[in-house]
Amino acid sequence: MPLVTIKGIEGVFSSEQKAKIIEAITDTMVSVEGEKMRPVTWVLFEEVKSGDWGIGGNAITAEQVKKIQSGEADSL
């Protein structure tokens, strides 16, 4: 019974996007472990408060990630 945990910054992904991510991760796991494992393949999407996530010593916010998603910024 695999359990895959995904962490993301709160407010970055919509409910629909999180559902798509969960479905895609499940499909990927099943492609490796076999279809019979689908009912026992767990995917957990955990959200971290904006600003409580750091990269390279810098706190990252949902707003910064959304600027990258929209093309307003190239990177953090």
C-alpha positions as CSV (number, residue, x, y, z in Angstrom):
1,M,0.0,0.0,0.0
2,P,1.9,3.0,-1.2
3,L,1.4,6.4,0.3
4,V,2.6,9.4,-1.8
5,T,2.8,12.7,0.0
6,I,2.8,15.9,-2.1
7,K,3.5,19.3,-0.4
8,G,2.6,22.6,-2.0
9,I,2.2,26.2,-0.9
10,E,-1.3,27.0,0.3
11,G,-3.2,29.0,-2.3
12,V,-1.2,28.0,-5.3
13,F,-3.3,25.2,-6.6
14,S,-7.1,25.2,-7.0
15,S,-9.2,22.2,-5.8
16,E,-9.5,21.1,-9.4
17,Q,-5.7,21.2,-9.9
18,K,-5.1,19.2,-6.7
19,A,-7.6,16.6,-7.9
20,K,-5.8,16.3,-11.2
21,I,-2.5,16.0,-9.5
22,I,-3.8,13.2,-7.2
23,E,-5.3,11.4,-10.2
24,A,-2.1,11.7,-12.2
25,I,0.1,10.5,-9.3
26,T,-2.2,7.5,-8.7
27,D,-2.1,6.6,-12.4
28,T,1.7,6.8,-12.4
29,M,2.0,4.6,-9.4
30,V,-0.5,2.1,-10.9
31,S,1.5,2.0,-14.1
32,V,4.4,0.6,-12.0
33,E,2.7,-1.5,-9.4
34,G,-0.3,-2.8,-11.4
35,E,-4.0,-2.0,-11.6
36,K,-5.0,-4.2,-8.7
37,M,-3.1,-1.7,-6.4
38,R,-5.3,1.3,-7.4
39,P,-7.8,0.8,-4.5
40,V,-4.9,0.9,-2.0
41,T,-2.8,3.6,-3.5
42,W,-3.0,6.7,-1.3
43,V,-2.1,10.2,-2.3
44,L,-2.0,13.0,0.3
45,F,-1.7,16.6,-0.8
46,E,-0.5,18.7,2.1
47,E,-0.5,22.5,2.0
48,V,2.2,24.6,3.7
49,K,1.3,28.1,4.8
50,S,2.5,30.8,2.3
51,G,5.8,32.1,3.5
52,D,6.6,28.9,5.6
53,W,8.3,27.3,2.6
54,G,11.9,28.2,1.9
55,I,14.3,27.7,-1.0
56,G,17.9,28.7,-0.8
57,G,17.4,30.4,2.5
58,N,14.5,32.5,1.3
59,A,10.8,32.2,2.3
60,I,8.6,31.7,-0.7
61,T,5.0,32.9,-1.0
62,A,2.0,31.9,-3.0
63,E,2.1,35.2,-4.8
64,Q,5.7,34.6,-6.0
65,V,4.8,31.2,-7.3
66,K,1.7,32.6,-9.1
67,K,3.9,35.2,-10.8
68,I,6.0,32.4,-12.2
69,Q,2.9,30.5,-13.3
70,S,1.6,33.5,-15.1
71,G,4.9,34.3,-16.8
72,E,5.4,37.6,-14.9
73,A,8.6,36.3,-13.3
74,D,11.2,33.8,-14.7
75,S,12.2,32.3,-11.3
76,L,12.1,32.9,-7.6
